[in-house]
Amino acid sequence: MLEGVKKEDALAIYYNMVKSRHYEEKIRELYLADKKPLFSIAAGKIPGEMHLAAGQEPTAAWMSVLLNDEDFVYSTHRPHHTAISKGVDLNKMTAEIMGRTTGLGHGKGGHMHLFDPKKHFACAGIVGSSFPPAVGAALSFKLDGKNNVAVAFGGDGSLNQGMFMESLNLASLWKLPVIFVIENNDWAISVNIKSSTPLKHDSERAAGFNVPSIYVPDNDPIKMYNAAKEAVDRARSGKGPTLISIDTYRYYGHFEGDPEVYRPKDEVKELMAKDPIKRLKDAIVNEKVASTGELDSLEKKALDEISKAVEFAENSPEPSGEDALKDVYAPSSYKLDPKTKGRKLPMYMAISEAISQEMEKDKSVLYMGEDVGIYGGIFGATTGLYKKFGPERVRDTPISESAFIGASSGLAAAGKRPIVELMFTDFLGVTFDPIMNHIAKNYYMSGGNVKMPIVITTAIGGGYGDAAQHSQTLFPIFSHIPGLKVVVPSNSYDAKGLMISAIKDDNPVVYMFHKGLLGLPWMPYPESSVVEVPEEEYTVPIGKAKVVRPGKDATVVAVGSTVHMAMEAAEDLKKEGIDIEVIDLRTVKPIDRDTILASVKKTGHLVAVDEDYGSYGVASEVASIASESAFHDLKAAPKKITYPDVPVPYSRNMEEFSLPNKDKITKAVKEVLK
């Protein structure tokens, strides 16, 4: 059975399997102890759900001898065996599972969200989500000429996720050093694999992507080691990805408390009769690699480690409630003031210039997206960059947003500062999981240990007849998610400065540019969006609005395209003796409350303008801020000018009717001043 495996490797594999098994048995004991007789996932020393991998140890034990600390591993919601085999700090992992301050994420992540940057290990609770970041880490290794490997784990249920197939395609296309390990335990919660795929073996999926695959039957730890060794050697030598599928099993339910009505009653009993740990132990003894006594000593060592880890966790303090408010954003420090006025540039050229200057200064900056290379981006944001920096750093991608935007989290974890383009914000739906659940939350769930310096660029706005799937704005969808910053420039000066700030920021920034402001020769745009832009590098502060027109009678808060409408309305109102103050938000999240409140307290009147839908939008947030914190200064109820709650229509008349404009703003100002 050992097939010529070196003694030290066989013993390391055995040790990690035994350690993983006993660890989960102890965690299960602690989890269930205070939940009886009435089971409650909120009770006891360990809150939440608990997913155990007892029985699946062979899938991961090989990592202890084939990977090093610099190799990246992305695991699943059933992660303990993978974390132990990668060498994750057992004390801190146990403390995290118990929600203590000494945990890997200071109690913010829990057992499904373990991050150990020293061992380059992470896991997540979303099925299939491990694949894109592994692709990103592998891309980073390739760009830097390193011979490191990224490994992504997924269950048989993850094979049917689009993220898996998109990631496999990218890995093959770019010949990346990444290994996909599929832990086929037959059950995706309660759905048997026979009911979810027509394939005989999971490994057959790889053929469609020209990726070599290896099928490991019977939960065999040595066959898994040999398969993994072949895949690791292949990856390190620059030959690209491998898919390994192993038939494994879990002894317990999908989660603790699972009634398991879907499994045959005798299934687990039959599985335990061929337990992989016992089989490996027998082989080691029978082939005289080690004695029973030596293996018993290894088991005792593992039990001692587990006991000490539990003691460490139980003696660690619990966080206070207020600790929940920490680690939402990574601290960032950057400020560059312009030295010259420069020259007039349209917004698309200002954006491209900003990216170019940052790519020149920092080799960790790269740009990925659809048609961003030779084409220069559909909206010109990467004009000239492909020729200047080449296809490795200005990378055209397939139409696989979940994979390449999801990959940005792995790139960031590996030290890159990726910019990824979501061509239209309307396409958000196909990639919201990696943005919402990983890019936005990894810093928080890791307790401030894993930064996500990512810029997501996306085009917004209507006004040119492209209808409901290419004309939305959707500020609040991004802004609602903690951990994201959202910026919206209204002119070319801010476009460049905000882009430089976004790239330098250590947090994920969604950079939303309005198509109608870009200054593209084939699209109408207001001349006021084209202003002087300094040639040198400079920053515009994220989170700081700007009073673009001082006034005393009423405050108009606008963002993006509506800033220009507000300024036009101000000129019309001036002729009637009405003096309005116009605020350009520039940043939607975090919103500049102080500038809004200072203006409202001065004028006593507020009109909030937003091209997005009326319900739950930016205009509503502005009105709420004023109502909550400047209620006694308001002389009239705030008014909102927004897009009606209807999909964007195609017809010119209907679209123009629905959009904000200067006349609607003028009317609203007059109404609040009555």
C-alpha positions in Angstrom: 0.0 0.0 0.0 2.8 2.4 0.8 4.1 2.1 -2.8 7.7 3.2 -2.0 6.7 6.3 0.0 9.6 7.5 2.2 9.3 6.6 5.8 9.2 10.2 7.0 6.5 11.1 4.5 4.3 8.1 5.5 4.7 9.0 9.1 3.9 12.7 8.5 0.7 11.7 6.6 -0.3 9.3 9.3 0.3 11.9 12.0 -1.7 14.6 10.3 -4.6 12.2 9.7 -4.6 11.1 13.4 -4.3 14.7 14.6 -7.2 15.8 12.3 -9.4 13.0 13.5 -8.8 13.5 17.2 -9.1 17.3 16.8 -12.5 17.0 15.2 -13.7 14.5 17.8 -12.7 17.0 20.5 -14.3 19.9 18.8 -17.5 17.9 18.4 -17.4 17.0 22.1 -17.0 20.7 23.0 -19.6 21.8 20.5 -22.3 19.4 21.7 -21.5 19.5 25.4 -23.7 22.6 26.3 -26.3 22.0 23.7 -28.1 19.2 25.4 -30.9 18.2 26.1 -32.3 21.0 23.9 -30.1 21.4 20.8 -29.4 25.1 20.0 -26.6 26.2 17.6 -26.4 29.5 19.5 -25.6 27.8 22.9 -22.4 26.5 24.4 -18.7 27.2 24.0 -18.9 27.1 20.2 -21.7 29.0 18.5 -23.1 28.6 15.0 -23.1 25.6 12.7 -20.3 23.0 12.8 -19.2 21.1 9.8 -16.8 18.1 10.4 -14.6 16.3 7.9 -13.9 13.1 9.9 -13.3 10.4 7.4 -11.9 12.9 4.8 -8.4 13.1 6.2 -6.6 11.5 3.2 -7.7 14.4 0.9 -5.4 16.9 2.8 -2.7 15.0 4.7 -0.3 15.1 1.8 0.1 18.8 2.1 2.2 18.4 5.2 5.0 16.9 3.1 4.5 18.4 -0.4 3.7 22.1 0.3 5.6 24.9 2.0 4.5 27.9 3.9 4.6 30.1 0.8 2.2 27.9 -1.1 -1.4 29.0 -0.9 -4.4 26.9 0.1 -8.0 27.8 -0.2 -10.4 25.4 1.6 -14.1 24.9 2.2 -16.6 25.3 5.0 -15.4 21.9 6.3 -11.8 23.0 6.8 -10.2 21.6 9.9 -8.3 18.7 8.3 -6.9 21.0 5.5 -5.9 23.7 8.0 -4.1 21.2 10.2 -2.3 19.6 7.3 -1.2 23.1 6.0 0.3 23.8 9.5 -2.1 26.4 10.7 -1.5 27.5 14.3 -3.7 25.0 16.3 -4.0 27.3 19.3 -5.2 30.3 17.3 -7.5 28.1 15.2 -9.1 26.6 18.3 -9.5 30.0 19.8 -11.1 31.3 16.6 -13.6 28.4 16.6 -14.5 29.3 20.2 -14.8 33.0 19.2 -12.0 34.3 21.4 -9.8 37.4 20.9 -6.7 35.3 20.5 -8.2 33.5 17.5 -6.9 33.8 13.9 -9.6 36.4 13.2 -10.1 37.6 16.8 -13.4 35.9 16.9 -14.8 37.5 13.7 -14.6 34.6 11.3 -15.3 31.4 13.2 -14.7 27.9 11.9 -15.8 28.5 8.3 -13.6 31.6 7.9 -10.1 30.7 9.0 -7.2 32.9 7.8 -3.6 32.3 8.6 -1.4 34.6 6.5 1.8 33.1 7.9 0.8 29.7 6.4 -1.1 31.3 3.5 -4.3 29.4 4.3 -7.9 30.6 4.0 -11.3 29.0 3.8 -14.9 30.2 3.2 -18.5 29.1 3.7 -19.6 29.6 0.1 -19.7 26.5 -2.0 -17.2 26.7 -4.9 -15.7 30.0 -3.7 -12.2 28.6 -3.1 -11.4 28.2 -6.9 -11.2 31.9 -8.1 -8.8 33.1 -5.3 -6.6 30.1 -5.9 -6.4 31.1 -9.6 -5.5 34.6 -8.5 -2.7 33.4 -6.2 -1.4 31.1 -8.9 -1.4 34.0 -11.4 0.6 36.1 -8.9 3.2 33.2 -8.7 3.5 33.1 -12.4 3.8 36.8 -12.9 6.6 36.9 -10.3 8.4 33.8 -11.6 8.0 31.9 -8.4 7.7 28.1 -8.3 4.9 28.1 -5.7 1.6 26.3 -5.9 -2.0 27.3 -5.1 -4.4 24.6 -4.1 -8.2 24.9 -4.0 -10.5 22.4 -2.3 -14.1 21.8 -3.2 -16.7 19.1 -2.6 -18.6 17.3 -5.2 -21.4 19.8 -5.0 -19.0 22.6 -6.0 -18.5 21.0 -9.4 -21.8 22.4 -10.6 -20.9 26.0 -9.7 -20.1 28.4 -12.5 -17.1 29.6 -10.5 -15.5 26.1 -10.7 -15.8 25.9 -14.5 -14.8 29.5 -15.1 -11.7 29.0 -12.8 -10.7 25.8 -14.5 -10.9 27.5 -17.8 -8.7 30.4 -16.7 -6.2 28.1 -15.1 -5.8 26.1 -18.2 -5.8 29.1 -20.6 -3.1 30.9 -18.6 -1.2 27.6 -17.7 -1.3 28.5 -13.9 0.4 26.5 -11.1 -2.9 25.6 -9.4 -4.3 22.2 -8.2 -8.1 21.6 -7.9 -8.9 19.0 -5.3 -12.4 17.6 -5.3 -13.5 15.8 -2.1 -16.3 13.6 -3.4 -18.0 12.4 -0.2 -21.2 11.5 -2.3 -23.4 14.1 -0.6 -24.0 17.8 -1.3 -25.9 18.2 2.0 -28.6 15.7 1.2 -28.3 15.4 -2.6 -26.4 12.4 -3.8 -23.8 12.9 -6.6 -25.8 10.5 -8.8 -28.6 13.1 -8.7 -26.4 16.0 -9.6 -24.0 14.9 -12.3 -24.2 12.5 -15.3 -20.4 11.8 -15.1 -19.0 8.6 -13.7 -16.1 10.4 -12.0 -15.6 14.1 -11.1 -12.2 14.0 -12.8 -13.9 13.8 -16.2 -14.8 17.5 -15.9 -11.2 18.4 -16.6 -11.1 17.0 -20.2 -13.3 19.8 -21.5 -10.7 22.3 -20.4 -7.6 20.5 -21.6 -6.5 19.9 -18.0 -5.0 16.6 -16.9 -6.9 14.9 -14.1 -6.3 12.1 -11.7 -9.0 9.9 -10.1 -8.2 8.5 -6.6 -10.6 5.7 -5.5 -11.4 4.3 -2.1 -10.2 7.2 0.1 -6.6 6.0 -0.3 -4.1 8.3 1.5 -1.1 7.0 -0.3 -2.7 7.1 -3.8 -3.8 10.6 -2.9 -0.2 11.5 -1.9 1.2 10.1 -5.2 -1.5 12.0 -7.2 -0.8 15.2 -5.4 3.0 14.8 -5.8 2.5 14.4 -9.6 0.3 17.5 -9.6 2.7 19.6 -7.4 5.7 18.6 -9.6 3.7 19.6 -12.7 2.7 22.9 -11.2 6.2 23.8 -9.9 7.7 23.0 -13.3 5.5 25.4 -15.2 3.3 22.8 -16.8 0.0 24.2 -15.5 -3.0 23.0 -13.5 -4.2 19.5 -12.5 -7.6 18.3 -11.2 -7.6 15.6 -8.6 -10.8 13.9 -7.6 -10.8 11.6 -4.6 -13.7 9.4 -3.5 -13.9 10.1 0.2 -16.6 10.2 2.9 -17.7 12.0 6.0 -18.8 10.1 9.1 -21.0 12.8 10.4 -23.9 14.8 8.9 -23.5 17.9 6.8 -23.6 19.8 10.1 -23.9 18.8 13.7 -27.6 18.3 14.4 -28.2 17.0 10.8 -30.9 14.3 11.1 -29.3 12.5 8.1 -32.6 11.2 6.8 -31.1 11.0 3.4 -28.3 8.4 4.2 -28.9 4.7 4.4 -28.8 3.6 8.0 -25.8 1.2 7.5 -23.7 3.5 5.3 -21.5 5.0 8.0 -21.0 1.6 9.7 -19.8 0.2 6.4 -17.5 3.2 5.8 -15.9 2.9 9.3 -15.1 -0.7 8.7 -12.5 0.5 6.1 -11.4 3.6 8.0 -8.4 5.1 6.1 -6.4 5.8 9.4 -6.6 2.2 10.4 -5.7 1.0 6.9 -2.7 3.3 6.8 -1.6 2.2 10.3 -1.8 -1.5 9.4 0.2 -0.9 6.2 2.9 1.1 8.1 3.3 -1.7 10.6 3.0 -4.6 8.2 5.6 -3.1 5.9 7.9 -2.5 8.9 8.1 1.3 8.3 7.4 1.9 12.0 6.2 -0.1 15.0 2.9 0.1 16.7 4.6 1.8 19.6 6.1 4.5 17.4 2.6 5.2 15.9 1.1 5.2 19.4 3.7 7.9 20.4 2.7 10.0 17.4 -0.9 9.7 18.4 -0.1 10.7 21.9 1.8 13.7 20.6 -1.2 14.8 18.6 -3.5 14.4 21.6 -1.2 16.5 23.7 -1.2 19.3 21.1 -4.9 19.2 20.9 -5.3 19.3 24.7 -3.0 22.4 24.9 -4.8 24.1 22.1 -8.2 23.6 23.8 -6.7 24.9 27.1 -5.3 27.9 25.3 -8.6 28.7 23.8 -10.6 28.2 26.9 -8.3 30.5 28.9 -8.4 33.2 26.2 -10.7 36.2 26.7 -13.9 36.7 24.8 -14.2 39.9 22.7 -16.4 42.7 23.9 -19.5 43.6 21.9 -17.8 46.8 20.7 -15.0 44.8 19.1 -17.5 44.1 16.4 -16.9 47.6 15.1 -13.2 47.1 14.5 -11.4 45.9 11.3 -14.0 46.9 8.8 -11.5 49.0 6.9 -7.7 48.7 6.8 -5.9 51.9 7.7 -4.5 53.6 4.6 -2.3 56.7 4.5 -1.6 58.5 1.2 -1.8 62.1 0.2 -0.3 63.7 -2.9 -1.1 67.3 -3.7 -0.9 68.5 -7.3 1.8 71.1 -8.2 0.5 72.3 -11.5 -2.9 73.0 -13.2 -2.0 70.8 -16.1 -4.2 70.7 -19.2 -7.7 69.8 -20.1 -8.4 66.1 -20.5 -11.6 64.1 -20.9 -12.3 61.7 -18.1 -11.4 58.5 -20.0 -7.9 59.8 -20.7 -7.5 61.1 -17.1 -8.4 57.6 -15.8 -6.0 55.9 -18.2 -3.2 58.3 -17.2 -3.8 57.6 -13.5 -3.6 53.9 -14.0 -0.5 54.2 -16.2 1.4 56.3 -13.6 0.6 53.9 -10.8 1.6 50.9 -12.9 4.9 52.6 -13.7 5.6 53.2 -10.0 4.4 49.9 -8.6 4.9 46.6 -10.4 2.3 45.0 -8.1 -0.5 46.9 -10.0 -2.1 45.1 -12.9 -5.4 45.4 -14.8 -7.8 42.6 -15.8 -11.0 42.5 -17.7 -12.8 42.0 -20.9 -11.5 43.9 -24.0 -9.1 45.9 -21.8 -6.0 45.0 -23.8 -5.5 45.9 -27.5 -9.0 47.4 -27.6 -8.2 49.7 -24.7 -11.4 49.0 -22.9 -14.9 49.6 -24.2 -14.9 53.0 -22.5 -11.3 53.9 -23.0 -10.1 53.4 -19.4 -7.1 51.4 -20.5 -6.2 53.3 -23.6 -2.5 52.8 -24.5 -1.8 50.6 -21.5 -1.5 47.3 -23.3 1.2 48.6 -25.6 3.0 50.2 -22.7 2.8 47.3 -20.1 2.1 44.2 -22.2 -0.4 41.4 -22.0 0.8 40.1 -18.6 -0.1 43.2 -16.7 -3.0 44.4 -18.9 -4.7 41.1 -19.2 -7.7 40.4 -21.5 -10.0 37.8 -19.9 -12.7 35.5 -21.1 -16.3 36.5 -20.2 -15.8 34.9 -16.8 -16.5 37.7 -14.3 -16.9 35.4 -11.3 -13.5 33.9 -12.0 -11.3 36.9 -12.8 -13.0 39.2 -10.3 -12.9 36.5 -7.7 -9.2 35.9 -8.6 -8.4 39.4 -7.5 -8.8 38.4 -3.9 -6.1 35.8 -4.3 -3.9 38.3 -6.2 -4.4 40.8 -3.3 -3.6 38.1 -0.7 -0.4 37.3 -2.6 0.8 40.9 -2.5 -0.6 42.4 -5.8 -2.8 45.4 -6.2 -5.2 44.3 -8.9 -7.7 46.5 -10.9 -10.5 44.4 -12.3 -13.2 45.7 -14.7 -16.9 44.9 -14.5 -17.7 46.3 -17.9 -21.2 47.4 -17.0 -22.5 47.6 -13.5 -25.6 45.9 -14.7 -23.5 42.7 -15.0 -23.0 42.7 -11.2 -25.4 39.8 -10.7 -23.0 37.2 -12.1 -20.1 38.2 -9.9 -21.6 39.6 -6.7 -20.6 36.6 -4.6 -16.8 37.1 -4.7 -17.4 40.9 -4.3 -19.8 40.7 -1.4 -18.7 37.6 0.5 -14.9 37.7 0.0 -13.4 40.9 -1.3 -15.5 43.0 1.0 -15.3 40.7 4.1 -11.9 39.0 4.1 -10.1 41.8 6.0 -12.8 41.8 8.7 -13.2 38.0 8.9 -9.4 37.7 9.2 -9.4 40.1 12.1 -7.5 42.7 10.1 -4.8 40.3 9.0 -5.5 40.0 5.2 -5.7 43.2 3.3 -7.7 43.4 0.0 -6.2 46.3 -2.0 -8.5 45.8 -5.0 -10.1 48.3 -7.4 -13.2 47.3 -9.2 -14.0 49.6 -12.1 -17.5 49.7 -13.6 -19.5 51.8 -16.0 -22.8 53.3 -14.9 -25.7 55.4 -16.1 -28.2 55.9 -18.8 -29.2 58.6 -21.2 -28.2 57.1 -24.5 -30.9 54.5 -25.2 -29.3 51.2 -24.1 -32.3 50.1 -22.1 -32.6 48.1 -18.8 -29.5 45.9 -18.9 -26.9 48.4 -19.8 -28.0 51.7 -18.1 -28.3 51.2 -14.4 -26.3 53.0 -11.6 -26.8 50.7 -8.6 -24.8 52.8 -6.1 -26.6 51.4 -3.0 -26.0 47.7 -3.8 -22.2 48.2 -3.5 -22.6 50.9 -0.7 -24.7 48.6 1.4 -21.9 46.1 1.8 -19.5 46.8 4.8 -15.9 46.8 3.8 -16.3 48.3 0.3 -15.5 51.9 -0.6 -17.4 53.4 -3.5 -16.3 56.5 -5.5 -18.0 58.3 -8.3 -16.1 61.1 -10.1 -18.0 63.8 -11.9 -15.1 65.4 -13.8 -11.7 64.6 -15.2 -9.7 66.1 -12.3 -11.5 64.0 -9.7 -11.4 61.0 -12.0 -7.6 60.9 -12.0 -7.2 61.7 -8.3 -9.8 59.3 -7.1 -8.3 56.5 -9.3 -4.8 57.1 -7.8 -6.3 57.1 -4.3 -8.3 53.9 -5.0 -5.1 52.1 -6.2 -3.1 53.2 -3.2 -5.9 52.3 -0.7 -5.5 49.1 1.2 -9.2 48.4 0.9 -11.4 47.3 -1.9 -12.7 50.3 -3.8 -15.5 50.2 -6.4 -14.7 52.9 -8.9 -17.9 53.8 -10.8 -17.6 56.0 -13.9 -20.6 57.5 -15.7 -20.6 56.7 -19.4 -22.1 60.1 -20.2 -19.2 62.0 -18.5 -16.2 60.2 -20.0 -15.7 62.5 -23.0 -15.6 59.7 -25.5 -15.9 61.0 -29.1 -18.8 58.7 -29.9 -20.9 59.7 -26.9 -22.4 63.1 -25.8 -21.0 64.6 -22.6 -21.2 67.9 -20.8 -18.2 70.2 -21.5 -18.1 70.9 -17.7 -16.8 67.3 -17.1 -13.6 68.1 -19.0 -11.4 70.2 -16.7 -7.7 70.8 -16.2 -5.8 67.8 -15.0 -2.3 68.0 -13.6 0.3 65.8 -15.5 1.9 64.6 -12.2 0.5 62.1 -9.7 -1.9 63.5 -7.1 -4.7 62.1 -5.0 -8.3 63.1 -4.2 -9.4 62.0 -0.8 -11.8 59.1 -0.6 -14.7 59.9 1.8 -14.5 63.7 1.3 -17.2 65.6 -0.6 -16.6 68.9 -2.3 -18.7 72.1 -2.3 -18.5 72.9 -6.0 -20.7 76.0 -5.7 -21.2 77.9 -2.4 -24.7 79.3 -1.7 -26.9 80.4 1.1 -30.6 79.6 0.2 -30.6 75.8 -0.3 -28.3 72.8 -0.5 -28.3 70.5 -3.5 -26.4 67.3 -2.9 -25.5 65.5 -6.2 -23.3 62.7 -7.4 -21.7 61.9 -10.8 -23.9 63.1 -13.7 -26.3 64.9 -11.5 -23.6 67.4 -10.4 -23.7 69.0 -13.8 -27.5 69.1 -13.8 -27.3 70.8 -10.4 -24.8 73.4 -11.6 -27.0 74.2 -14.6 -30.0 74.5 -12.3 -28.0 76.9 -10.1 -27.4 79.2 -13.0 -31.1 79.3 -13.8 -32.1 79.9 -10.2 -29.5 82.6 -9.9 -31.4 84.6 -12.4 -34.4 84.5 -10.1 -32.4 85.6 -7.1 -32.1 82.1 -5.6 -28.6 81.1 -4.4 -28.0 77.4 -4.0 -25.0 75.5 -2.7 -24.0 72.4 -4.7 -22.2 69.5 -3.1 -20.4 66.9 -5.2 -20.3 63.8 -3.1 -17.5 62.2 -5.0 -17.5 59.3 -2.6 -20.7 57.4 -1.9 -19.2 55.1 0.8 -18.1 56.2 3.2 -20.3 59.2 2.7 -19.2 62.7 3.9 -21.8 63.4 6.6 -19.9 66.5 7.9 -20.0 68.4 4.6 -23.6 67.6 4.1 -24.6 68.7 7.6 -22.5 71.8 7.6 -24.3 73.0 4.4 -27.8 72.0 5.6 -27.3 73.8 8.9 -26.3 76.9 6.9 -29.1 76.9 4.3 -31.9 75.1 6.1 -33.1 73.5 2.9 -32.1 70.3 1.1 -32.6 68.7 -2.3 -30.8 65.4 -2.9 -30.3 64.3 -6.5 -29.4 60.8 -7.7 -29.6 59.0 -11.0 -30.3 55.7 -9.3 -33.6 54.3 -8.3 -35.6 56.2 -5.7 -36.0 53.6 -3.1 -33.2 52.9 -0.6 -30.7 55.0 -2.7 -28.1 57.6 -2.1 -30.6 60.5 -2.2 -32.6 58.6 0.6 -29.4 58.3 2.6 -28.6 62.0 2.3 -32.1 62.9 3.3 -31.9 60.5 6.3 -28.6 62.1 7.4 -30.1 65.6 7.4 -33.3 64.5 9.1 -31.5 62.6 11.8 -28.7 65.1 12.6 -30.0 68.5 11.4 -33.7 68.1 12.0 -34.0 71.4 13.9 -32.0 73.3 11.3 -34.3 72.2 8.4 -36.9 74.8 7.5 -38.7 72.3 5.2 -38.8 68.6 4.5 -36.0 67.4 2.2 -36.8 66.6 -1.4 -35.4 63.9 -3.6 -34.9 63.8 -7.3 -34.2 60.2 -8.5 -34.9 57.7 -11.2 -38.4 56.2 -10.7 -38.6 52.6 -9.5 -38.9 51.2 -13.0 -36.4 49.4 -15.3 -34.6 51.8 -17.6 -36.7 52.0 -20.8 -35.4 52.0 -24.3 -37.5 54.7 -25.9 -35.8 58.2 -25.9 -38.9 59.9 -24.7 -39.5 57.5 -21.8 -35.8 57.5 -20.7 -35.6 61.3 -20.8 -38.9 61.5 -18.9 -37.4 59.3 -16.2 -33.9 60.8 -15.8 -33.1 63.6 -13.4 -32.5 67.0 -15.1 -31.9 70.6 -14.3 -35.6 71.5 -14.6 -36.6 68.9 -12.0 -33.9 70.2 -9.7 -35.0 73.8 -10.2 -38.6 72.9 -9.4 -37.7 71.0 -6.3 -35.5 73.8 -5.0 -38.4 76.3 -5.4 -40.8 73.9 -3.6 -38.5 73.5 -0.6 -38.2 77.3 -0.4 -41.9 78.0 -0.4 
